[in-house]
Amino acid sequence: MDHKSFYFTVPWDEVHYLKETLSTMEMPFSIEQKDAIVLEEGQVAFVFPTVSARHYQHLRELFGEEGKLYPEETSST
């Protein structure tokens, strides 16, 4: 995924269900563990690019909360 816009954190035991649901919805996503995001033990992040308002609403309903902004990547020069 080129641009990471926002994410939702979930416990590991919800990953399979959410992967299946998102695949059915044909929603682009990636799953991360402690890369650029600070996560609690046993949590993973479902990361998404910028999506339409309609798709975002579906994601909010699926995850039961607002998405969190993905941290901007910084590069040292």
N, CA, C and O atoms as CSV, one atom per row, in Angstrom:
chain,resi,resn,atom,element,x,y,z
A,1,MET,N,N,0.858,-1.165,0.000
A,1,MET,CA,C,0.000,0.000,0.000
A,1,MET,C,C,0.905,1.228,0.000
A,1,MET,O,O,1.797,1.352,0.839
A,2,ASP,N,N,0.667,2.140,-0.951
A,2,ASP,CA,C,1.516,3.313,-1.098
A,2,ASP,C,C,1.338,4.329,0.019
A,2,ASP,O,O,2.311,4.718,0.664
A,3,HIS,N,N,0.113,4.758,0.253
A,3,HIS,CA,C,-0.135,5.798,1.250
A,3,HIS,C,C,-0.948,5.227,2.403
A,3,HIS,O,O,-2.027,4.672,2.197
A,4,LYS,N,N,-0.426,5.366,3.611
A,4,LYS,CA,C,-1.136,4.897,4.801
A,4,LYS,C,C,-1.783,6.106,5.455
A,4,LYS,O,O,-1.090,7.033,5.875
A,5,SER,N,N,-3.102,6.103,5.544
A,5,SER,CA,C,-3.831,7.270,6.018
A,5,SER,C,C,-4.321,7.139,7.464
A,5,SER,O,O,-4.139,8.054,8.267
A,6,PHE,N,N,-4.938,6.004,7.794
A,6,PHE,CA,C,-5.496,5.823,9.132
A,6,PHE,C,C,-5.502,4.341,9.485
A,6,PHE,O,O,-5.276,3.483,8.631
A,7,TYR,N,N,-5.767,4.056,10.767
A,7,TYR,CA,C,-5.740,2.664,11.218
A,7,TYR,C,C,-6.708,2.453,12.378
A,7,TYR,O,O,-7.168,3.395,13.022
A,8,PHE,N,N,-6.994,1.182,12.613
A,8,PHE,CA,C,-7.786,0.741,13.755
A,8,PHE,C,C,-6.977,-0.341,14.460
A,8,PHE,O,O,-6.352,-1.166,13.794
A,9,THR,N,N,-6.973,-0.357,15.783
A,9,THR,CA,C,-6.289,-1.417,16.516
A,9,THR,C,C,-7.313,-2.420,17.029
A,9,THR,O,O,-8.416,-2.062,17.443
A,10,VAL,N,N,-6.913,-3.684,16.986
A,10,VAL,CA,C,-7.794,-4.767,17.442
A,10,VAL,C,C,-6.953,-5.847,18.103
A,10,VAL,O,O,-5.753,-5.935,17.845
A,11,PRO,N,N,-7.563,-6.675,18.955
A,11,PRO,CA,C,-6.844,-7.814,19.515
A,11,PRO,C,C,-6.651,-8.896,18.449
A,11,PRO,O,O,-7.421,-8.997,17.494
A,12,TRP,N,N,-5.607,-9.697,18.638
A,12,TRP,CA,C,-5.289,-10.759,17.681
A,12,TRP,C,C,-6.475,-11.668,17.382
A,12,TRP,O,O,-6.638,-12.106,16.243
A,13,ASP,N,N,-7.299,-11.959,18.375
A,13,ASP,CA,C,-8.383,-12.928,18.144
A,13,ASP,C,C,-9.470,-12.425,17.197
A,13,ASP,O,O,-10.346,-13.198,16.807
A,14,GLU,N,N,-9.434,-11.147,16.818
A,14,GLU,CA,C,-10.411,-10.610,15.862
A,14,GLU,C,C,-9.861,-10.516,14.435
A,14,GLU,O,O,-10.596,-10.168,13.510
A,15,VAL,N,N,-8.587,-10.820,14.255
A,15,VAL,CA,C,-7.938,-10.617,12.957
A,15,VAL,C,C,-8.579,-11.448,11.849
A,15,VAL,O,O,-8.867,-10.911,10.779
A,16,HIS,N,N,-8.806,-12.720,12.069
A,16,HIS,CA,C,-9.333,-13.588,11.007
A,16,HIS,C,C,-10.685,-13.082,10.505
A,16,HIS,O,O,-10.892,-12.942,9.299
A,17,TYR,N,N,-11.595,-12.810,11.428
A,17,TYR,CA,C,-12.926,-12.327,11.048
A,17,TYR,C,C,-12.823,-11.027,10.254
A,17,TYR,O,O,-13.470,-10.882,9.217
A,18,LEU,N,N,-12.017,-10.086,10.733
A,18,LEU,CA,C,-11.903,-8.789,10.065
A,18,LEU,C,C,-11.246,-8.917,8.690
A,18,LEU,O,O,-11.662,-8.246,7.745
A,19,LYS,N,N,-10.225,-9.772,8.567
A,19,LYS,CA,C,-9.595,-9.997,7.255
A,19,LYS,C,C,-10.609,-10.525,6.256
A,19,LYS,O,O,-10.672,-10.052,5.122
A,20,GLU,N,N,-11.400,-11.500,6.670
A,20,GLU,CA,C,-12.418,-12.077,5.788
A,20,GLU,C,C,-13.452,-11.028,5.385
A,20,GLU,O,O,-13.821,-10.926,4.215
A,21,THR,N,N,-13.909,-10.261,6.352
A,21,THR,CA,C,-14.923,-9.236,6.085
A,21,THR,C,C,-14.389,-8.167,5.141
A,21,THR,O,O,-15.071,-7.786,4.190
A,22,LEU,N,N,-13.178,-7.681,5.393
A,22,LEU,CA,C,-12.591,-6.640,4.540
A,22,LEU,C,C,-12.320,-7.158,3.130
A,22,LEU,O,O,-12.478,-6.417,2.159
A,23,SER,N,N,-11.919,-8.405,3.010
A,23,SER,CA,C,-11.702,-8.991,1.685
A,23,SER,C,C,-13.012,-9.074,0.915
A,23,SER,O,O,-13.046,-8.802,-0.285
A,24,THR,N,N,-14.085,-9.446,1.595
A,24,THR,CA,C,-15.407,-9.496,0.972
A,24,THR,C,C,-15.832,-8.109,0.503
A,24,THR,O,O,-16.453,-7.965,-0.550
A,25,MET,N,N,-15.496,-7.089,1.291
A,25,MET,CA,C,-15.832,-5.702,0.948
A,25,MET,C,C,-14.907,-5.137,-0.138
A,25,MET,O,O,-15.130,-4.035,-0.638
A,26,GLU,N,N,-13.864,-5.904,-0.500
A,26,GLU,CA,C,-12.842,-5.470,-1.463
A,26,GLU,C,C,-12.199,-4.151,-1.032
A,26,GLU,O,O,-11.972,-3.254,-1.843
A,27,MET,N,N,-11.914,-4.061,0.262
A,27,MET,CA,C,-11.312,-2.876,0.859
A,27,MET,C,C,-9.796,-3.094,0.967
A,27,MET,O,O,-9.361,-4.103,1.522
A,28,PRO,N,N,-8.988,-2.160,0.444
A,28,PRO,CA,C,-7.537,-2.313,0.564
A,28,PRO,C,C,-7.096,-2.070,2.009
A,28,PRO,O,O,-7.560,-1.129,2.654
A,29,PHE,N,N,-6.197,-2.923,2.516
A,29,PHE,CA,C,-5.694,-2.754,3.880
A,29,PHE,C,C,-4.385,-3.504,4.034
A,29,PHE,O,O,-4.034,-4.347,3.208
A,30,SER,N,N,-3.672,-3.188,5.097
A,30,SER,CA,C,-2.522,-3.981,5.499
A,30,SER,C,C,-2.622,-4.167,7.005
A,30,SER,O,O,-3.339,-3.433,7.685
A,31,ILE,N,N,-1.905,-5.146,7.515
A,31,ILE,CA,C,-1.896,-5.415,8.951
A,31,ILE,C,C,-0.482,-5.180,9.450
A,31,ILE,O,O,0.479,-5.682,8.868
A,32,GLU,N,N,-0.353,-4.413,10.532
A,32,GLU,CA,C,0.969,-4.092,11.078
A,32,GLU,C,C,1.036,-4.437,12.558
A,32,GLU,O,O,0.040,-4.422,13.282
A,33,GLN,N,N,2.261,-4.750,12.968
A,33,GLN,CA,C,2.559,-4.988,14.372
A,33,GLN,C,C,3.750,-4.118,14.746
A,33,GLN,O,O,4.880,-4.408,14.354
A,34,LYS,N,N,3.508,-3.072,15.488
A,34,LYS,CA,C,4.575,-2.246,16.057
A,34,LYS,C,C,5.599,-1.741,15.056
A,34,LYS,O,O,6.782,-1.671,15.391
A,35,ASP,N,N,5.196,-1.384,13.841
A,35,ASP,CA,C,6.128,-0.757,12.905
A,35,ASP,C,C,6.212,0.724,13.247
A,35,ASP,O,O,7.091,1.134,14.005
A,36,ALA,N,N,5.331,1.512,12.710
A,36,ALA,CA,C,5.309,2.954,12.979
A,36,ALA,C,C,4.294,3.297,14.060
A,36,ALA,O,O,4.187,4.455,14.466
A,37,ILE,N,N,3.556,2.310,14.525
A,37,ILE,CA,C,2.468,2.536,15.473
A,37,ILE,C,C,2.806,1.861,16.802
A,37,ILE,O,O,3.255,0.715,16.823
A,38,VAL,N,N,2.593,2.568,17.899
A,38,VAL,CA,C,2.778,1.977,19.224
A,38,VAL,C,C,1.508,1.203,19.566
A,38,VAL,O,O,0.417,1.769,19.615
A,39,LEU,N,N,1.665,-0.087,19.800
A,39,LEU,CA,C,0.518,-0.953,20.085
A,39,LEU,C,C,0.682,-1.617,21.442
A,39,LEU,O,O,1.799,-1.871,21.893
A,40,GLU,N,N,-0.438,-1.894,22.082
A,40,GLU,CA,C,-0.411,-2.653,23.323
A,40,GLU,C,C,-0.133,-4.120,22.999
A,40,GLU,O,O,-0.345,-4.568,21.872
A,41,GLU,N,N,0.336,-4.850,23.984
A,41,GLU,CA,C,0.597,-6.281,23.830
A,41,GLU,C,C,-0.671,-6.988,23.357
A,41,GLU,O,O,-1.750,-6.760,23.903
A,42,GLY,N,N,-0.542,-7.846,22.342
A,42,GLY,CA,C,-1.676,-8.606,21.832
A,42,GLY,C,C,-2.555,-7.854,20.847
A,42,GLY,O,O,-3.615,-8.346,20.458
A,43,GLN,N,N,-2.121,-6.657,20.437
A,43,GLN,CA,C,-2.893,-5.840,19.499
A,43,GLN,C,C,-2.197,-5.795,18.143
A,43,GLN,O,O,-0.973,-5.897,18.061
A,44,VAL,N,N,-2.977,-5.645,17.092
A,44,VAL,CA,C,-2.462,-5.407,15.744
A,44,VAL,C,C,-3.222,-4.219,15.167
A,44,VAL,O,O,-4.280,-3.843,15.672
A,45,ALA,N,N,-2.675,-3.635,14.109
A,45,ALA,CA,C,-3.314,-2.488,13.470
A,45,ALA,C,C,-3.730,-2.853,12.056
A,45,ALA,O,O,-2.933,-3.389,11.285
A,46,PHE,N,N,-4.972,-2.564,11.718
A,46,PHE,CA,C,-5.449,-2.640,10.343
A,46,PHE,C,C,-5.267,-1.245,9.770
A,46,PHE,O,O,-5.869,-0.285,10.251
A,47,VAL,N,N,-4.431,-1.136,8.736
A,47,VAL,CA,C,-4.050,0.161,8.169
A,47,VAL,C,C,-4.714,0.328,6.803
A,47,VAL,O,O,-4.776,-0.614,6.013
A,48,PHE,N,N,-5.208,1.538,6.537
A,48,PHE,CA,C,-5.955,1.821,5.312
A,48,PHE,C,C,-5.415,3.060,4.609
A,48,PHE,O,O,-4.892,3.969,5.254
A,49,PRO,N,N,-5.544,3.092,3.284
A,49,PRO,CA,C,-5.244,4.320,2.539
A,49,PRO,C,C,-6.435,5.272,2.674
A,49,PRO,O,O,-7.426,4.937,3.323
A,50,THR,N,N,-6.344,6.432,2.076
A,50,THR,CA,C,-7.483,7.341,2.037
A,50,THR,C,C,-8.610,6.665,1.262
A,50,THR,O,O,-8.392,6.136,0.172
A,51,VAL,N,N,-9.810,6.685,1.828
A,51,VAL,CA,C,-10.973,6.062,1.187
A,51,VAL,C,C,-12.111,7.081,1.127
A,51,VAL,O,O,-12.047,8.135,1.760
A,52,SER,N,N,-13.139,6.758,0.369
A,52,SER,CA,C,-14.304,7.646,0.268
A,52,SER,C,C,-15.026,7.708,1.616
A,52,SER,O,O,-14.848,6.840,2.471
A,53,ALA,N,N,-15.836,8.743,1.789
A,53,ALA,CA,C,-16.605,8.900,3.028
A,53,ALA,C,C,-17.529,7.703,3.253
A,53,ALA,O,O,-17.716,7.265,4.388
A,54,ARG,N,N,-18.096,7.185,2.188
A,54,ARG,CA,C,-18.991,6.023,2.294
A,54,ARG,C,C,-18.235,4.799,2.808
A,54,ARG,O,O,-18.715,4.096,3.697
A,55,HIS,N,N,-17.049,4.545,2.246
A,55,HIS,CA,C,-16.247,3.411,2.706
A,55,HIS,C,C,-15.782,3.612,4.144
A,55,HIS,O,O,-15.765,2.666,4.930
A,56,TYR,N,N,-15.401,4.850,4.491
A,56,TYR,CA,C,-14.960,5.125,5.860
A,56,TYR,C,C,-16.094,4.846,6.848
A,56,TYR,O,O,-15.861,4.295,7.923
A,57,GLN,N,N,-17.306,5.222,6.489
A,57,GLN,CA,C,-18.458,4.963,7.361
A,57,GLN,C,C,-18.629,3.462,7.593
A,57,GLN,O,O,-18.912,3.039,8.714
A,58,HIS,N,N,-18.460,2.660,6.549
A,58,HIS,CA,C,-18.541,1.199,6.705
A,58,HIS,C,C,-17.458,0.704,7.663
A,58,HIS,O,O,-17.714,-0.158,8.503
A,59,LEU,N,N,-16.252,1.251,7.534
A,59,LEU,CA,C,-15.158,0.844,8.418
A,59,LEU,C,C,-15.437,1.243,9.865
A,59,LEU,O,O,-15.186,0.461,10.782
A,60,ARG,N,N,-15.949,2.442,10.073
A,60,ARG,CA,C,-16.305,2.887,11.433
A,60,ARG,C,C,-17.316,1.940,12.058
A,60,ARG,O,O,-17.203,1.588,13.232
A,61,GLU,N,N,-18.298,1.529,11.277
A,61,GLU,CA,C,-19.311,0.600,11.786
A,61,GLU,C,C,-18.699,-0.766,12.084
A,61,GLU,O,O,-19.028,-1.383,13.097
A,62,LEU,N,N,-17.821,-1.238,11.220
A,62,LEU,CA,C,-17.187,-2.541,11.408
A,62,LEU,C,C,-16.301,-2.559,12.654
A,62,LEU,O,O,-16.369,-3.498,13.447
A,63,PHE,N,N,-15.470,-1.525,12.830
A,63,PHE,CA,C,-14.529,-1.488,13.946
A,63,PHE,C,C,-15.128,-0.866,15.210
A,63,PHE,O,O,-14.559,-1.000,16.293
A,64,GLY,N,N,-16.260,-0.194,15.080
A,64,GLY,CA,C,-16.940,0.358,16.244
A,64,GLY,C,C,-16.305,1.596,16.843
A,64,GLY,O,O,-16.544,1.917,18.007
A,65,GLU,N,N,-15.497,2.296,16.055
A,65,GLU,CA,C,-14.841,3.517,16.537
A,65,GLU,C,C,-14.296,4.311,15.364
A,65,GLU,O,O,-14.303,3.850,14.223
A,66,GLU,N,N,-13.822,5.515,15.665
A,66,GLU,CA,C,-13.163,6.342,14.652
A,66,GLU,C,C,-11.763,5.792,14.402
A,66,GLU,O,O,-11.119,5.287,15.321
A,67,GLY,N,N,-11.293,5.888,13.163
A,67,GLY,CA,C,-9.925,5.505,12.861
A,67,GLY,C,C,-8.947,6.526,13.428
A,67,GLY,O,O,-9.296,7.688,13.636
A,68,LYS,N,N,-7.722,6.079,13.675
A,68,LYS,CA,C,-6.665,6.965,14.168
A,68,LYS,C,C,-5.763,7.334,12.991
A,68,LYS,O,O,-5.506,6.501,12.121
A,69,LEU,N,N,-5.285,8.575,12.961
A,69,LEU,CA,C,-4.389,8.993,11.882
A,69,LEU,C,C,-3.091,8.207,11.933
A,69,LEU,O,O,-2.508,8.027,13.002
A,70,TYR,N,N,-2.639,7.739,10.774
A,70,TYR,CA,C,-1.371,7.025,10.695
A,70,TYR,C,C,-0.249,8.048,10.849
A,70,TYR,O,O,-0.311,9.115,10.240
A,71,PRO,N,N,0.770,7.749,11.645
A,71,PRO,CA,C,1.860,8.717,11.826
A,71,PRO,C,C,2.565,9.015,10.504
A,71,PRO,O,O,2.795,8.119,9.691
A,72,GLU,N,N,2.900,10.275,10.307
A,72,GLU,CA,C,3.633,10.643,9.097
A,72,GLU,C,C,5.030,10.065,9.170
A,72,GLU,O,O,5.681,10.087,10.215
A,73,GLU,N,N,5.475,9.547,8.035
A,73,GLU,CA,C,6.826,8.998,7.984
A,73,GLU,C,C,7.810,10.145,7.891
A,73,GLU,O,O,7.632,11.077,7.106
A,74,THR,N,N,8.848,10.065,8.702
A,74,THR,CA,C,9.878,11.099,8.659
A,74,THR,C,C,11.143,10.497,8.090
A,74,THR,O,O,11.462,9.333,8.336
A,75,SER,N,N,11.851,11.292,7.337
A,75,SER,CA,C,13.123,10.818,6.791
A,75,SER,C,C,14.211,11.779,7.222
A,75,SER,O,O,14.012,12.993,7.234
A,76,SER,N,N,15.347,11.235,7.573
A,76,SER,CA,C,16.459,12.096,7.975
A,76,SER,C,C,17.305,12.425,6.765
A,76,SER,O,O,17.551,11.568,5.915
A,77,THR,N,N,17.748,13.659,6.688
A,77,THR,CA,C,18.523,14.098,5.537
A,77,THR,C,C,19.952,14.298,5.871
A,77,THR,O,O,20.743,14.669,5.004
